[in-house]
Amino acid sequence: MPTAFALLGPTASGKSALAATLAAEFPLEIVSVDSAQVYRGLDIGTAKPSAAERARVPHHLVDIAEPTERYSAARFRADAIRACEAIFARGRIPLLVGGAMLYYRALAFGLDALPAADAALRAEIAAEAAQKGWPVLHAELARADPDTAARIAPWDRQRIQRALEVLRTTGVPVSRLRTGRPVPPPFALAAFALVPADRPALHRRIAERLDAMLAAGLVEELRELRRHHRLDPALPSMRAVGYRQAWRFLEGEIGFEELRVQAIAATRQLARRQLAWLRALPGLESAERLRAALSRA
């Protein structure tokens, strides 16, 4: 059975740079595991690989959805399996690179039998949250499904919304619908983590990268996206870190300095969540061992 390799890690940890170095040594093609790079036009704020980088090394699952779409973990799993199988057919090695841990878990372990998204119900839940606040809805979830609520932070609106959506659609808590039986992909998968040991250094890189994105025109990029697409702040593409804060700036809700402060804080929170996901993943090896593993492939 062929093996696909995964390089996972928190945002700004250096995954892309390491992947590019490895691709110069091995016959790799990169499969993005990034929930925002899938969207066309979200370039600056997602640190999307440039055209030159993609010319040097094939990248997959980048620019495959419109920013008005709702790309899902289920769609990612299907797309990633298809991309990896095509790479194997070319006699090359897939390297999955990114920090969207929910997407990676969907690929590695499969998805539970949960109902499809209901746009009307999601809008209803979002309207409730706007009135009451997400912590109140989290408390509602905790009363009905304490096991699921215990795994979700009170401010994690996307996961609270989904858990309540499932509960209200089926009448059954998410924790009872999850089978817990892994459904692996049709190939072996070896995962490696790039985890910075120096947390203050990671925080500095997060701030420096955000400043570089702002200098490169992140706000202007979002302004152009809003001109050409029917976007709203509840769309997954617009909930991406950086774009969410830039949206508020363009709406006049916050100033430029507050945009920067909020985006840095949100990116740090994202990194903490990603690290927590990584700690919970079984069979994860250090990125230091990836080169040796590729040499044996």
N, C-alpha and C positions, 0 to 999 in steps of 0.2 A: 504494500500500500504506500503510495507517495506521501510525502510529508510537506505540509505548509508550515511556515515559521511565522511567529507573531512577535513584534517588538512593541511592548506596551509601556506606558508611563504617563505621569501627569503632564499637563500643559507646560511648555517652556523648559522641558527637561533635556532637550537635545536629541529627541528621537529622529527627526528628519535628517539632521546632520550625520548621525551615526548610520542611518539607512543609506544615505548617499555614499558614504565611505565604503560600506559593505557591497553596494551595488557596483562599485568600481573593481571589486575583487571577485565577485561571484555572479553567475548568470541569473540575477534576480529581476523580478518585476514587482512593483509595489502595489499593494491593495490598501487603499486608505480606509482606516477605521475612525472616521471623523464625521460626526453628525451634522456639521455645518459646511464642510468642504464639498458635500454632495450638491450644494445649491449653486447654480450659475449666478455669477455677479457678486457673490460674497467672496472676494479675493483678499483684500487687505486685512480685514479683521479675522480671517481664518488662517492666516499665514499659509495660504494655498501655494503649492509649488508653481514656480513660474513656467512659462512656455519653454524656456531653455532647459530647465531642470527636467521637464517631462519629455523633452526631446532626447536627453541623455539616458534617462531611465523611464521605461513605460510605467505610468501610473493609472490605476483603475479606481472606479467609484468616485471620481472627481468630476464635477460639472455634469451630473446626470439627472438633476431635477430642477424645476423652476422654483424660485423663492416663494411662490404662492402655493406650492404643494406641501403635503404633510408626509414626508419620507419616514418610514417606520422601521423598527428593528426586524420585523418579519420580511420586509422588502430587502433590507440589508443582507439578511441571511441568504436569501435566494440569489441576490446579485453577487455576493462574495463567493458562494459556492460555484456559481457559473464562471466567475472570473478566474478562480483558482484552477478549475478543471481545464479551462482554455490555456492557462499558463503551463500546466503540466503537459498538455498535448503538444506544446511547442518545445518541450524538452527543457523548460526553464523552471525556476523555483519561485513560488509566491512568498512574499514577505509582507504580512499584514502589519501596518504601522499606524498607531494612533492612540487616542485616549478615551474614546467613546466606549466605556466599559460595558454598558448595557448591550451595545451592538456586538461586542466581542463575546459576551456570555450567550447571546442568541445564537451566534455561529457555533460556539464550542459545545453548548449543552442543549440547544433547541429552545423552543418556545412553548409555554403552557397553553392549554386550550381556553384562551380568553376571547371574549367577543370582540368583533371589529369596532373601530372607533365610531362614535355617534356624534357628528358635528353639532347637532342641535342641543344634545344633552351637555356636551362640553361647553357650549356657549352659555347654557343655563348655569352650570357650575361656576364658570368664570364670573358671571354677573353676580352670583351670590358672594363670591370671594371679594369682589370689588366693594360690596356693601358691608360684609362682615369681617373680612380679612381671612387670609389662608390659615392662620393658627386656629381660628374658630372651626373651620372645615376639617382641619386635622383632628381637632377634639371630637368632632362628629364621627370621623372615621375610627378613632380610637375606641369609641363606644361600641361600634358595630363590628370592627375587625381589629382588635388590639394587636394581634400578631403582625399584621401588615403595617399598622401605624407605628409600631415600635421600630421598624426598619426605615422609616421615612422622617426626615426632619420637618418641623412645623412650617418652614418657609419654602420647602421643595414643592412648588405649586404644580409642576408637571406630573409628578408621581402621585400627589394627593388627588389631583383632578382625575387621573386615570383610575386610581383605586375606587374613588366614589362613582365614576362612570360605570365600572364593572359591577359594583354593588347595586347601583340603581337599575342597571339593565337586567341583571340576572336574579337579583335578590339574594345572591350568595357571595360571601366574602372572598376576596382574592386568595386569601390563605387556604381556603378550602378547595379552590379551583386548581391550584398549582399541584401538579402530579409529583414533582420532585424526581421524575425519572429522566435522566439525561438522554438527549437524542443527538449524538455526535454527527459531524459532517461526514461525507463519504470519502474522507482521507484523514490521515494522521495530522495532528496539530500540536506543535511544540511552541510553548509560549515563554518569553523572556521579558523581564521587567527592567526598565531603566529608572531607578529610584535615586534621586539626588540625596546624598548623605547630609549635605549642608543646606538646611532649610532657609536660613537667611539669604544664602546665595541664590536659591530658587526664587525667593521673593524679589530680589534685585533684578533677576532676569525677567520676571513677570512685568515689573514696572518699566524696565528698559524696552521690552518688546511692545508694550502698550504705547509708550511715548513714540516709538518708531512708527507704529501703525497710525497714530494721530498725525504725525508729521507727513506720512505718505498719503494722507487724504481719506482716512476712514469715514469721517463725517460727510465729505463730499461724495464718497462712494454710496453711502446710504441715501443721500439726497437724490442721486441719480436713479437708484433702485426705486425709490418712492415715486419718481416721475414716470417711470416706465411700467410699473406693475401695480396692481390693486392689492396693496399690502396692508396689514393691520398688526398691531403689536402682539397679538395672541398667536400669530403663526410661529411654528417651530423655528423657521429661519430667522425671525426677528427676535426670538428669545435667546439667541446666541449671545454669549458674553461679548461686550463691546458694542454690538448692534443695539442691544436692549437699552444701554445707557445713551448711545448716540441718538436713538429715537426720542428719548425724553428731552435731550438737548434741543433737537430740531422742533419739538413741540413747545419749547420755551419753559419747560418744567424745571430745568436745572441749568446752571451755567457751565462753561467749558471746564473750569477747574473741578467742579463737582462731578462732571462726566468722568474725568480722569480718575478721581478718587474712588468713585463708585465702581468703575470698570476694574481697577486694580484689586479692590476688595472682593468683587465677584469672582475674579480670576483666581485669587487665593483660595476662596471657598471651593471653587471647582477643583483646584489641585488637591485640596484636602479630601474631597469626596472621591476623587480618582485614586488617591493613595489608600483610602479605606476599601475600595473595591479590590484593589490589587492585593491587599493583605488577605482578603477573603477568597482569592482565587486558588484552587488547588493545583499543585504540580508546576508552579511558576519558578523559573530559574533566573539567575542574575544575567543581565545583558552582557556581562563580561564573558559569559560562556557561549554567546551566540556565534561568534566567529568560528570557534572550534566545531560547533554543531553543524554549521554550514559547510565546513571543509570535509565533514564526513558524509554529507548528503550526496 
